[in-house]
Amino acid sequence: MLLSTTDEIFGKKIVKHVGLVRGNTIRARHIGRDILALLRHIVGGEITDYTKMMAEAREQALDRMVERAGELGANAVVRIAFSTCEIMGGAAEIMAYGTAVVVE
């Protein structure tokens, strides 16, 4: 599966637009990590547990989007973007979305 954040894939011709595809996941914080994050917030620096959690969530959302594109017969997804929103205190949704296409 070819993936691009642009409107096209260099060197490939889009022959069919399949449509919008998306994948999402919702992740909640862990109370133990919150305590460590609070300490990190006081002294400054990266909160690596949260960085790792969000990176894993983005990958899962992207994988789900790619899976859906494949189910629809696409071999590429263009105009890929990510969206994040808070669902409730301590939980966030990460969504990957784009346009599924067939390229030759």
Residue frames as a rotation matrix with the C-alpha (Angstrom) as fourth column:
MET 1
0.590 0.807 0.000 0.00
0.807 -0.590 0.000 0.00
0.000 0.000 -1.000 0.00
LEU 2
-0.494 -0.707 0.506 1.43
0.696 -0.671 -0.257 3.37
0.521 0.225 0.823 -1.03
LEU 3
0.428 0.596 -0.680 0.80
0.886 -0.425 0.185 6.22
-0.179 -0.681 -0.710 1.38
SER 4
-0.552 -0.598 0.581 1.16
0.696 -0.714 -0.074 9.96
0.460 0.364 0.810 0.84
THR 5
-0.215 0.446 -0.869 0.27
0.680 -0.570 -0.461 13.18
-0.701 -0.690 -0.181 2.57
THR 6
-0.777 -0.094 -0.623 0.14
-0.323 -0.790 0.522 14.92
-0.541 0.606 0.583 -0.82
ASP 7
0.190 0.929 -0.317 -2.56
-0.747 -0.072 -0.660 14.88
-0.637 0.362 0.681 -3.51
GLU 8
0.809 0.020 -0.588 -0.64
-0.492 0.571 -0.657 12.42
0.323 0.821 0.472 -5.65
ILE 9
0.604 -0.685 0.408 2.14
0.097 0.571 0.815 9.88
-0.791 -0.453 0.411 -5.58
PHE 10
0.196 -0.610 -0.768 5.13
-0.825 -0.526 0.206 10.92
-0.529 0.593 -0.606 -7.64
GLY 11
-0.756 -0.569 -0.324 5.61
-0.642 0.547 0.537 8.67
-0.128 0.614 -0.779 -10.65
LYS 12
-0.780 0.568 0.263 2.18
0.524 0.822 -0.222 7.06
-0.343 -0.035 -0.939 -10.31
LYS 13
-0.796 0.598 0.094 -1.08
-0.356 -0.588 0.726 7.82
0.489 0.545 0.681 -12.07
ILE 14
-0.680 0.665 0.310 -4.33
-0.209 0.230 -0.951 7.77
-0.703 -0.711 -0.017 -10.10
VAL 15
-0.922 0.339 -0.188 -6.83
-0.096 0.270 0.958 5.80
0.375 0.901 -0.217 -12.16
LYS 16
0.020 0.969 -0.248 -9.66
0.358 0.224 0.906 5.52
0.933 -0.107 -0.343 -9.65
HIS 17
-0.645 -0.068 0.761 -10.83
-0.628 -0.522 -0.578 7.33
0.437 -0.850 0.294 -6.53
VAL 18
-0.554 0.421 -0.718 -12.25
0.474 0.869 0.143 4.81
0.684 -0.261 -0.681 -4.07
GLY 19
0.487 0.769 0.414 -13.25
0.127 -0.532 0.837 7.30
0.864 -0.355 -0.357 -1.38
LEU 20
0.136 -0.356 0.924 -12.63
-0.840 -0.536 -0.083 8.45
0.526 -0.765 -0.372 2.15
VAL 21
0.363 -0.076 -0.929 -11.00
0.389 0.918 0.076 5.97
0.847 -0.389 0.363 4.49
ARG 22
0.142 -0.302 0.943 -10.25
-0.774 -0.627 -0.084 6.38
0.617 -0.718 -0.322 8.15
GLY 23
0.115 -0.144 -0.983 -8.96
0.519 0.852 -0.064 4.49
0.847 -0.503 0.173 11.13
ASN 24
0.169 -0.024 0.985 -9.14
-0.618 -0.782 0.087 5.47
0.768 -0.623 -0.147 14.75
THR 25
-0.130 -0.158 -0.979 -8.30
0.667 0.717 -0.204 4.42
0.734 -0.679 0.012 18.26
ILE 26
0.585 0.295 0.756 -9.08
-0.372 -0.731 0.572 5.83
0.721 -0.615 -0.318 21.69
ARG 27
-0.160 -0.744 -0.648 -6.42
0.518 0.496 -0.697 5.70
0.840 -0.448 0.306 24.36
ALA 28
0.883 0.419 0.213 -6.67
0.003 -0.458 0.889 6.44
0.470 -0.784 -0.405 28.06
ARG 29
-0.024 -0.900 0.436 -3.90
-0.673 -0.308 -0.673 7.54
0.739 -0.310 -0.598 30.38
HIS 30
0.226 -0.047 -0.973 -2.61
0.516 0.853 0.079 5.26
0.826 -0.520 0.217 33.13
ILE 31
0.951 0.252 0.179 -2.74
-0.005 -0.568 0.823 6.53
0.309 -0.784 -0.539 36.72
GLY 32
0.561 -0.814 -0.146 0.80
0.608 0.286 0.741 5.35
-0.562 -0.505 0.655 37.43
ARG 33
-0.213 -0.621 0.755 2.09
0.957 -0.290 0.031 7.20
0.199 0.729 0.655 34.41
ASP 34
0.559 0.496 0.665 0.15
0.363 -0.867 0.342 10.31
0.746 0.050 -0.664 35.48
ILE 35
0.915 -0.268 -0.301 2.14
0.240 -0.237 0.941 10.47
-0.324 -0.934 -0.153 38.73
LEU 36
-0.035 -0.979 0.199 5.43
0.802 0.092 0.590 10.27
-0.596 0.180 0.782 36.83
ALA 37
-0.052 0.087 0.995 4.14
0.847 -0.523 0.090 12.79
0.528 0.848 -0.046 34.29
LEU 38
0.905 0.409 0.115 3.29
0.267 -0.760 0.593 15.21
0.329 -0.506 -0.797 37.07
LEU 39
0.542 -0.788 -0.291 6.82
0.381 -0.078 0.921 14.95
-0.749 -0.610 0.258 38.41
ARG 40
-0.299 -0.638 0.709 8.22
0.928 -0.022 0.372 15.47
-0.221 0.770 0.599 34.91
HIS 41
0.421 0.555 0.717 5.96
0.674 -0.720 0.162 18.50
0.606 0.416 -0.678 34.49
ILE 42
0.945 -0.086 -0.315 7.47
0.208 -0.584 0.785 20.04
-0.252 -0.807 -0.534 37.62
VAL 43
0.173 -0.980 -0.103 11.11
0.201 -0.067 0.977 19.54
-0.964 -0.190 0.185 36.58
GLY 44
0.353 0.029 -0.935 10.54
-0.793 -0.521 -0.316 19.87
-0.497 0.853 -0.161 32.82
GLY 45
-0.737 -0.676 -0.012 11.39
-0.531 0.567 0.629 17.62
-0.419 0.470 -0.777 29.91
GLU 46
-0.416 0.535 -0.735 9.74
-0.688 0.343 0.640 15.07
0.594 0.772 0.225 27.70
ILE 47
-0.005 0.508 0.861 7.11
-0.789 0.527 -0.315 12.74
-0.614 -0.682 0.398 29.13
THR 48
-0.721 -0.494 -0.486 8.38
-0.692 0.486 0.533 9.68
-0.027 0.721 -0.693 27.30
ASP 49
-0.757 0.504 0.415 5.57
0.310 0.837 -0.451 7.33
-0.575 -0.213 -0.790 28.39
TYR 50
0.269 0.904 -0.333 3.00
0.071 -0.364 -0.929 9.61
-0.961 0.226 -0.162 26.77
THR 51
-0.091 -0.392 -0.915 5.16
-0.898 -0.365 0.246 10.13
-0.430 0.844 -0.319 23.70
LYS 52
-0.954 -0.299 0.034 5.33
-0.269 0.898 0.348 6.36
-0.135 0.323 -0.937 23.25
MET 53
-0.420 0.873 0.247 1.60
0.422 0.429 -0.799 5.90
-0.804 -0.231 -0.548 23.90
MET 54
0.371 0.586 -0.720 0.64
-0.332 -0.640 -0.693 8.52
-0.867 0.497 -0.043 21.30
ALA 55
-0.420 -0.590 -0.690 3.08
-0.880 0.078 0.469 7.13
-0.223 0.804 -0.552 18.72
GLU 56
-0.944 0.122 0.308 1.59
0.131 0.991 0.010 3.65
-0.304 0.050 -0.951 19.16
ALA 57
-0.044 0.995 -0.094 -1.93
0.317 -0.075 -0.946 5.09
-0.948 -0.071 -0.312 18.86
ARG 58
0.154 0.041 -0.987 -1.04
-0.763 -0.630 -0.145 6.91
-0.628 0.775 -0.066 15.61
GLU 59
-0.800 -0.514 -0.310 0.40
-0.596 0.616 0.515 3.70
-0.074 0.596 -0.799 14.16
GLN 60
-0.713 0.601 0.360 -2.71
0.416 0.777 -0.473 1.73
-0.564 -0.188 -0.804 15.12
ALA 61
0.247 0.817 -0.522 -5.00
-0.060 -0.525 -0.849 4.35
-0.967 0.241 -0.081 13.57
LEU 62
-0.128 -0.391 -0.911 -2.87
-0.927 -0.280 0.250 4.35
-0.353 0.877 -0.327 10.40
ASP 63
-0.962 -0.235 0.141 -2.91
-0.191 0.944 0.269 0.54
-0.197 0.232 -0.953 10.23
ARG 64
-0.321 0.923 0.210 -6.71
0.460 0.346 -0.818 0.52
-0.828 -0.166 -0.536 10.54
MET 65
0.309 0.385 -0.870 -7.04
-0.508 -0.707 -0.493 3.12
-0.804 0.594 -0.023 7.78
VAL 66
-0.525 -0.600 -0.603 -4.77
-0.840 0.251 0.480 1.09
-0.137 0.759 -0.636 5.47
GLU 67
-0.868 0.257 0.425 -6.74
0.185 0.961 -0.205 -2.08
-0.461 -0.099 -0.882 6.24
ARG 68
0.124 0.979 -0.163 -9.99
0.201 -0.186 -0.962 -0.34
-0.972 0.086 -0.220 5.28
ALA 69
0.116 -0.153 -0.981 -8.47
-0.841 -0.541 -0.015 0.98
-0.529 0.827 -0.191 2.04
GLY 70
-0.861 -0.492 -0.126 -7.38
-0.492 0.748 0.446 -2.54
-0.125 0.446 -0.886 1.12
GLU 71
-0.540 0.748 0.387 -10.86
0.386 0.628 -0.676 -3.89
-0.748 -0.215 -0.628 1.83
LEU 72
0.428 0.738 -0.522 -12.23
-0.090 -0.540 -0.837 -1.35
-0.899 0.405 -0.164 -0.65
GLY 73
0.683 -0.185 0.707 -9.77
0.684 0.500 -0.530 -2.40
-0.256 0.846 0.468 -3.36
ALA 74
0.919 -0.394 0.000 -7.38
-0.379 -0.882 -0.281 0.54
0.111 0.258 -0.960 -3.14
ASN 75
0.554 -0.809 -0.196 -3.63
0.777 0.587 -0.226 0.18
0.298 -0.027 0.954 -3.48
ALA 76
-0.650 -0.729 0.214 -2.76
0.579 -0.658 -0.482 3.68
0.493 -0.190 0.849 -2.22
VAL 77
0.493 0.727 -0.478 -4.03
0.868 -0.453 0.206 6.41
-0.066 -0.516 -0.854 0.08
VAL 78
-0.444 -0.597 0.668 -3.37
0.636 -0.735 -0.234 10.10
0.631 0.321 0.706 -0.61
ARG 79
-0.145 0.309 0.940 -3.92
-0.330 -0.911 0.248 13.27
0.933 -0.275 0.234 1.42
ILE 80
0.148 0.135 -0.980 -3.33
0.726 0.658 0.200 11.42
0.671 -0.741 -0.001 4.69
ALA 81
-0.250 -0.174 0.952 -3.82
-0.465 -0.841 -0.276 13.48
0.849 -0.512 0.130 7.83
PHE 82
-0.521 0.063 -0.851 -4.17
0.692 0.615 -0.378 12.87
0.500 -0.786 -0.364 11.54
SER 83
-0.004 0.565 0.825 -6.63
-0.395 -0.759 0.518 14.33
0.919 -0.324 0.226 14.00
THR 84
-0.659 -0.189 -0.728 -6.60
0.568 0.508 -0.647 14.15
0.492 -0.840 -0.228 17.79
CYS 85
-0.124 0.618 0.777 -9.34
-0.473 -0.725 0.501 15.17
0.872 -0.305 0.382 20.19
GLU 86
-0.945 -0.142 0.295 -10.03
-0.325 0.294 -0.899 14.69
0.041 -0.945 -0.323 23.86
ILE 87
-0.376 0.830 -0.412 -12.98
0.195 0.506 0.840 12.37
0.906 0.235 -0.352 24.45
MET 88
0.866 0.498 -0.052 -13.04
0.151 -0.160 0.976 12.79
0.478 -0.852 -0.214 28.24
GLY 89
0.570 -0.684 0.455 -10.55
-0.821 -0.484 0.302 13.68
0.014 -0.546 -0.838 30.92
GLY 90
-0.084 -0.738 0.670 -7.59
-0.634 0.558 0.535 11.39
-0.769 -0.380 -0.514 30.39
ALA 91
-0.052 0.088 0.995 -8.76
0.548 0.835 -0.045 9.82
-0.835 0.543 -0.092 27.11
ALA 92
-0.137 -0.070 -0.988 -8.11
-0.624 -0.769 0.141 10.92
-0.769 0.636 0.061 23.54
GLU 93
0.692 0.339 0.637 -9.11
0.324 0.643 -0.695 9.74
-0.645 0.687 0.335 20.08
ILE 94
-0.394 -0.779 -0.487 -6.49
-0.390 -0.338 0.856 9.61
-0.832 0.527 -0.171 17.35
MET 95
0.638 0.647 0.417 -7.81
0.183 0.399 -0.898 9.38
-0.748 0.650 0.136 13.80
ALA 96
-0.683 -0.719 -0.130 -5.95
-0.049 -0.132 0.990 8.84
-0.729 0.682 0.054 10.54
TYR 97
0.434 0.863 0.257 -7.84
0.302 0.130 -0.944 9.64
-0.849 0.488 -0.205 7.35
GLY 98
-0.617 -0.609 -0.498 -7.23
-0.321 -0.384 0.866 10.08
-0.718 0.695 0.042 3.65
THR 99
0.404 0.709 -0.578 -8.51
-0.830 0.020 -0.557 9.34
-0.383 0.705 0.597 0.17
ALA 100
-0.072 -0.358 0.931 -8.21
0.060 0.930 0.362 5.73
-0.996 0.082 -0.046 -1.00
VAL 101
0.414 0.119 -0.902 -7.21
-0.831 -0.354 -0.428 5.44
-0.371 0.928 -0.047 -4.65
VAL 102
0.648 -0.319 0.692 -6.01
0.465 0.885 -0.027 2.96
-0.604 0.339 0.721 -7.24
VAL 103
0.385 -0.611 -0.692 -2.75
-0.717 -0.670 0.192 3.85
-0.581 0.422 -0.696 -8.94
GLU 104
0.952 -0.167 0.257 -0.92
0.285 0.793 -0.538 2.22
-0.114 0.586 0.802 -11.83
